[in-house]
C-alpha cells in the first residue's frame, strides 16, 4: 500500500474517532438535559419518587464522564493532535466536567423536590422556579446545539442569557425573603426552594462555561473572565 | 465526397497547368485547414457548453454537428423532465406533515423536509452533514440509535416544539441509507395520559366505598340472627367483595407501574429467597397441587425492585396453581442463561391454545370465560408481569400445549443479574 493512501486512511480513522467522542459528549448532554427535565417535573408536580429516581440515574452520567475522559487521554497519547483537533479534545474534557456538575445539581434539585413534595404547596405553585428552570434548561439545550453545530455566534447569544438567569435568581431570592418574614413557619420550605433555585442558577453558569469552550474551540481564543463585550467583539467582528 | 471533389480538382489543375504534386499538396492543405477549422469550432462549442445551437457546416462536419445538436436536445428534454419530477417530489415531501430526514450509514444528515426543521429543529443548509444524534439528544433516541432495533418507533418530546410529542421511526433503504420519520403524536400521547390518569383515579375512588361495604358485611356475617336465610348470600357477597378488592388492588398496582419512571431501580434482590417465599405462600392458597418445587441452578441475584419482582413471580406461580389440577405439578426454575438469567414456571395444567398466546398479557383477557370466573383470578396478573419485566428490561416467553401444560419464561439481561449480594 502506498504511503499517501495509508496516511489518508489514518487521518480518516482519526476523524471518525474525534466525531465519535464528540457524539458521546452530546449523548451525555442529552442525558443531563433529561435529568433537568425530570428534576423540574418532580418539583412542579410534587412527585417525590421521580425526584429520588434522578439520583439513581446519575451513575450513568458519571460513568460516561469517566469513559469519555479515558477516550480523550487515549487520543491525546496516540494521535498527538494539533490545532483545531487539540482544541476539540481540550474543549471536550472541560465540557464533560461541567456536564457532570450539572448532573449533580439536577440530582440535588431532585432531592429537594422529594422533600418539598411531602410538604404543603404554596399558592404560587412554584411557578417562578418553574420559569427559571425552563429558562436554564433552554440555555443548556442551546449551548449543546451550539457545540453540535460549532456555532460561535449562537454560543455568545446563549452565554448572554446567563445575565438574565442571574437576574431571575435575584428576584426569586428577594421574594423568598419576604415570604420568610411574613410567615416564619414557611422558612423550611422556602429554604428548600431557595436551594433549588441556587442549583438552577449554577446550572446556568455551567451552561455558560460550555458556551465559552465552544467559542474557544471555533475561534481558538480564550474568552473566559473577559466579559460579554470582549466576547462579542471576538466572535462578531472577526467572521 | 468533398475530399474526392478536391482531389479531382487538383488532378484537373495538374493536367491543365502542370505541377500535379504541387496542386495535390495545395488541395490537401486546404482540406486539412477546413478540418482543423471545424475541429476548432467543435472544441469551442463543447468548451463553452452554454450555447445551445451547434455551429453549422457542410459535409461530414455538418452531419457531426447535427448529431450533437440532436443529442443535446434530447438531453435537455430529459433533464427538464427529471428536474420537474425531482421538484415535484421535493415539494410533496416538503408539504408532508410528518418530518422526513434522510441519513447515511454514519447517521449524517443528507436531506430533510420542512416539517423536520419545524419539529426537530434542524436548520436547512447548515445542518446537512451533521450527525442526527448530535442534534436530537434525548437519551431514549440515542439508545434507540445505538441498539439498532428499529421495529418499534420511539416516543420522545419534540426537541424544537414545546409540548409536542413525536414518534420517531427509522426505515433502512437502498445501500446503507436510512429514512428517519417523525410523526406528531401529541393527541395520542394526551389520550394515553388521560386513560392512565382515569384508571388510577377511578380505582382509587372505588377503594373507599368498598371498604365501607366490607365493614358492614363483616358485621352482618358475625350476626347470628342473619345466619339462617342470609348465610349463603352473605358468604357469596363476601366472596365477590374480596374479588373486587383484588381487582382494584391489581389495577392500582398496574397504574403505578405505568406512571413510574421508565426503568426500575438497581437494588440487589435475593431471588432464591424470594422464590422460596412464593413457594411457601403457594401452599397456603387453598387451591392447586401440593407438588410445587423450586430448582435453583445458581444462586444469582437481580438488580431491581423487590416488591415488583415479588408480584410478578407470585402472579406467575399462582396462575400456574390456578390452572393445574390437584394431582399435577408446578416447577419453578431459576438458572443462569449465557450472560443473563432466566426464571421459568412450568405446570402440568390445562394449557393454552396457541391463538390466545399473543393476547395473553392484555388486561382482562380471558382464554375461557366460563372457567376463569370461579378460579378467582383478577385478569390483570399477566399484565402486571409484563409491565414489571419491561421495567427490568426482561422478556416474557410463553410455551404451551393444550392438555399438557404451559411454561412461562422470564429472561433477564446481563446488566440486571449479579453473582452476589452487592451492598447498595
Contacts between the chains, C-beta under 8 A, distances in Angstrom:
chain1	res1	chain2	res2	distance
A	19	B	106	7.9
A	19	B	131	7.1
A	22	B	134	7.0
A	23	B	131	5.9
A	23	B	133	5.8
A	23	B	134	6.1
A	26	B	133	6.9
A	26	B	134	4.6
A	26	B	137	5.4
A	27	B	133	6.6
A	27	B	137	6.4
A	27	B	139	7.6
A	27	B	142	4.6
A	29	B	137	5.7
A	30	B	137	2.8
A	30	B	138	5.6
A	30	B	139	5.5
A	30	B	141	7.8
A	30	B	142	5.7
A	31	B	139	4.9
A	31	B	142	7.9
A	33	B	137	6.5
A	33	B	138	7.8
A	34	B	138	6.6
A	34	B	139	5.2
A	38	B	261	7.7
A	49	B	260	6.6
A	49	B	261	7.4
A	50	B	261	6.0
A	53	B	260	8.0
A	53	B	261	4.4
A	53	B	265	7.2
A	56	B	265	5.2
A	56	B	266	6.6
A	57	B	263	7.9
A	141	B	159	7.6
A	144	B	137	6.5
A	145	B	121	7.6
A	145	B	135	7.0
A	148	B	130	6.6
A	148	B	134	4.0
A	148	B	135	5.5
A	149	B	123	7.6
A	149	B	126	6.7
A	149	B	127	7.1
A	149	B	130	6.9
A	149	B	135	7.9
